[in-house]
Amino acid sequence: MATIVLIRAGCTDYDDQHRLLGTLDLPLNQRGVDQIREAVQVLNERGIRLEAIYTSPEDPACGTAHVVAESQASAKVRELDELRNVNQGLWQGLPEADIRKRFPKLFKNCKDSPVAICPPEGETLSDACQRLTRVLTKAIRKYDVFAIVAPEPLATVIRCTLERRHPRVSACLCGEEQKELLQIIEAESFDAERFLAGEFVAPAENSVTVASSNQENAR
């Protein structure tokens, strides 16, 4: 059983504007910097000592991971291509509300299977989940306590898979609306069966969420 600390990448201007970030490299804004400081504080207050920090290679997540690592002497940062954010294709940079207005039938038809929504020249959440499986299964077997730093909506893909549940259709573009600063999850494996099967269940009891004042005030 591994303890996984899921840390959402610090906020960018696109996050504040509810635009799709996808694989774009944007710098953290001031709120994002404050979020990272708060994440470090939470880890220190809880006495969490990470053995490794896995991160998406994009700037928001990578920058977050390296700041967290400064307070975790024994944790090395591993930037992995498998952890790159969901490729949202031609929708990247567009406001979420505009996409929903332009493609209402798509979201209605995919209500029961939001992981199948595929942006033009992009990938589905199912595609992202499948490429995560090998690397995170290996990490769970190797470490007792480690962190994953990921931007949205990849963080939602990871969270739902670890909790063995399916995301709501409202979470398929910019992630779940309730975006905790970090989440501590106990897991024996990275089991994508329920996520890929489109089965929605209530959040599992194997996780503890830690709210951020910055994130609570964001919406």
Secondary structure per residue as TSV (DSSP state, phi and psi in degrees):
chain	resnum	aa	ss	phi	psi
A	1	M	-	360.0	124.4
A	2	A	E	-106.9	148.8
A	3	T	E	-99.9	118.4
A	4	I	E	-111.2	126.5
A	5	V	E	-102.5	106.6
A	6	L	E	-89.0	115.7
A	7	I	E	-113.3	123.2
A	8	R	E	-76.5	140.5
A	9	A	-	-58.9	146.9
A	10	G	-	-58.3	154.9
A	11	C	-	-69.5	143.8
A	12	T	-	-116.1	173.8
A	13	D	H	-62.3	-34.0
A	14	Y	H	-64.1	-37.7
A	15	D	H	-62.1	-45.5
A	16	D	H	-63.7	-31.3
A	17	Q	T	-90.9	2.7
A	18	H	T	56.0	43.0
A	19	R	B	-100.5	152.9
A	20	L	-	-75.2	122.8
A	21	L	-	-86.3	-45.4
A	22	G	T	54.6	-132.6
A	23	T	T	-95.2	11.3
A	24	L	-	-70.7	146.2
A	25	D	-	-98.1	108.4
A	26	L	-	-122.3	145.6
A	27	P	-	-73.6	156.3
A	28	L	-	-66.5	143.9
A	29	N	-	-94.1	-176.0
A	30	Q	H	-62.7	-37.6
A	31	R	H	-64.4	-36.1
A	32	G	H	-65.1	-40.7
A	33	V	H	-62.0	-42.9
A	34	D	H	-63.7	-37.2
A	35	Q	H	-63.4	-40.9
A	36	I	H	-63.9	-43.3
A	37	R	H	-59.3	-40.0
A	38	E	H	-67.8	-37.8
A	39	A	H	-61.6	-44.3
A	40	V	H	-60.8	-41.9
A	41	Q	H	-63.2	-42.6
A	42	V	H	-63.2	-44.3
A	43	L	H	-61.4	-42.1
A	44	N	H	-67.3	-42.4
A	45	E	H	-64.5	-33.6
A	46	R	T	-88.5	-2.7
A	47	G	T	66.0	30.6
A	48	I	-	-82.9	123.4
A	49	R	-	-113.4	110.7
A	50	L	-	-83.8	141.0
A	51	E	S	-89.7	-25.2
A	52	A	E	-159.0	156.8
A	53	I	E	-129.0	112.3
A	54	Y	E	-93.9	136.8
A	55	T	E	-142.4	152.0
A	56	S	-	-65.1	150.7
A	57	P	S	-79.3	-12.9
A	58	E	S	-68.1	153.8
A	59	D	H	-53.0	-48.3
A	60	P	H	-58.1	-45.4
A	61	A	H	-73.0	-44.6
A	62	C	H	-61.6	-43.3
A	63	G	H	-62.7	-40.7
A	64	T	H	-61.4	-46.2
A	65	A	H	-61.4	-42.4
A	66	H	H	-70.4	-32.6
A	67	V	H	-69.1	-42.8
A	68	V	H	-60.4	-39.7
A	69	A	H	-64.2	-25.6
A	70	E	T	-62.2	-25.7
A	71	S	T	-101.6	5.0
A	72	Q	-	-124.6	86.0
A	73	A	T	-57.7	-34.0
A	74	S	T	-93.3	0.1
A	75	A	-	-101.1	124.0
A	76	K	E	-95.5	142.9
A	77	V	E	-86.2	130.4
A	78	R	E	-119.1	109.6
A	79	E	E	-88.1	118.1
A	80	L	-	-121.3	134.2
A	81	D	G	-64.1	-30.1
A	82	E	G	-63.4	-21.3
A	83	L	G	-96.6	13.4
A	84	R	-	-62.6	151.8
A	85	N	-	-64.5	163.2
A	86	V	-	-59.9	127.3
A	87	N	-	-75.2	110.1
A	88	Q	-	-99.3	18.5
A	89	G	G	51.3	-132.9
A	90	L	G	-72.3	-6.8
A	91	W	G	-85.8	-12.5
A	92	Q	T	-61.2	132.0
A	93	G	T	92.0	-12.7
A	94	L	S	-87.2	149.5
A	95	P	B	-65.8	139.1
A	96	E	H	-56.8	-43.1
A	97	A	H	-60.9	-37.9
A	98	D	H	-65.1	-40.1
A	99	I	H	-65.4	-42.4
A	100	R	H	-65.1	-34.7
A	101	K	H	-71.3	-36.1
A	102	R	H	-77.7	-27.3
A	103	F	-	-128.6	56.4
A	104	P	H	-63.5	-37.1
A	105	K	H	-66.9	-36.2
A	106	L	H	-59.9	-47.1
A	107	F	H	-72.2	-31.6
A	108	K	H	-68.1	-44.7
A	109	N	H	-68.8	-26.9
A	110	C	T	-99.7	16.2
A	111	K	T	-56.7	-39.8
A	112	D	T	-86.6	-7.6
A	113	S	-	-146.6	65.3
A	114	P	G	-63.3	-22.1
A	115	V	G	-68.9	-9.6
A	116	A	G	-93.2	-6.6
A	117	I	-	-65.8	124.9
A	118	C	-	-125.0	114.2
A	119	P	-	-64.7	153.2
A	120	P	T	-56.3	127.8
A	121	E	T	62.6	24.8
A	122	G	S	-121.6	-156.8
A	123	E	-	-135.1	161.7
A	124	T	-	-86.8	166.8
A	125	L	H	-64.6	-30.8
A	126	S	H	-63.1	-42.5
A	127	D	H	-58.6	-45.2
A	128	A	H	-63.4	-42.0
A	129	C	H	-62.4	-40.9
A	130	Q	H	-65.6	-38.1
A	131	R	H	-74.6	-17.7
A	132	L	H	-78.7	-26.9
A	133	T	H	-56.7	-50.6
A	134	R	H	-63.1	-48.4
A	135	V	H	-69.1	-37.8
A	136	L	H	-79.3	-30.5
A	137	T	H	-62.5	-42.1
A	138	K	H	-64.3	-41.6
A	139	A	H	-64.7	-39.9
A	140	I	H	-63.7	-35.8
A	141	R	H	-74.0	-29.7
A	142	K	H	-86.1	-37.9
A	143	Y	-	-114.6	151.5
A	144	D	S	-85.8	-38.8
A	145	V	E	-139.3	119.9
A	146	F	E	-149.3	164.6
A	147	A	E	-114.8	151.2
A	148	I	E	-122.7	124.0
A	149	V	E	-108.1	122.2
A	150	A	E	-146.5	145.8
A	151	P	-	-83.2	172.6
A	152	E	T	-88.5	145.3
A	153	P	T	-92.1	7.7
A	154	L	H	-60.9	-36.9
A	155	A	H	-60.3	-37.3
A	156	T	H	-67.7	-38.4
A	157	V	H	-59.8	-46.1
A	158	I	H	-65.9	-46.4
A	159	R	H	-60.6	-49.2
A	160	C	H	-64.0	-38.2
A	161	T	H	-66.9	-43.6
A	162	L	H	-65.3	-31.6
A	163	E	T	-88.6	2.1
A	164	R	T	54.8	53.9
A	165	R	-	-145.4	175.3
A	166	H	-	-111.6	141.5
A	167	P	-	-77.2	156.9
A	168	R	-	-75.5	158.7
A	169	V	G	-61.6	-28.1
A	170	S	G	-68.1	-13.9
A	171	A	G	-99.5	1.0
A	172	C	T	-77.6	-15.0
A	173	L	T	-103.8	-53.0
A	174	C	T	-118.2	14.8
A	175	G	-	87.2	177.4
A	176	E	-	-68.0	144.6
A	177	E	S	-64.8	-37.3
A	178	Q	S	-84.6	95.8
A	179	K	-	-105.8	94.8
A	180	E	-	-68.5	154.2
A	181	L	S	-56.4	-51.1
A	182	L	E	-153.0	162.6
A	183	Q	E	-137.4	135.0
A	184	I	E	-104.7	119.1
A	185	I	E	-126.0	133.4
A	186	E	E	-94.9	128.4
A	187	A	E	-148.9	145.8
A	188	E	S	-98.0	-19.3
A	189	S	-	-160.8	167.7
A	190	F	-	-102.8	83.7
A	191	D	-	-93.8	107.9
A	192	A	-	-91.7	6.2
A	193	E	H	-57.6	-51.4
A	194	R	H	-68.8	-37.3
A	195	F	H	-61.3	-48.4
A	196	L	H	-73.6	-26.1
A	197	A	H	-79.9	-10.7
A	198	G	T	79.1	29.0
A	199	E	-	-96.4	121.1
A	200	F	-	-99.4	128.1
A	201	V	-	-132.4	167.0
A	202	A	-	-65.5	154.3
A	203	P	-	-52.4	140.9
A	204	A	-	-71.0	164.1
A	205	E	S	-94.0	11.4
A	206	N	S	-95.4	18.0
A	207	S	E	-136.9	154.0
A	208	V	E	-127.2	125.5
A	209	T	E	-98.4	146.3
A	210	V	E	-122.7	110.2
A	211	A	-	-75.8	151.8
A	212	S	-	-112.4	132.9
A	213	S	H	-62.5	-34.7
A	214	N	H	-64.1	-41.4
A	215	Q	H	-76.6	-34.5
A	216	E	H	-63.2	-30.9
A	217	N	T	-91.9	2.3
A	218	A	-	-78.0	-25.0
A	219	R	-	-112.7	360.0
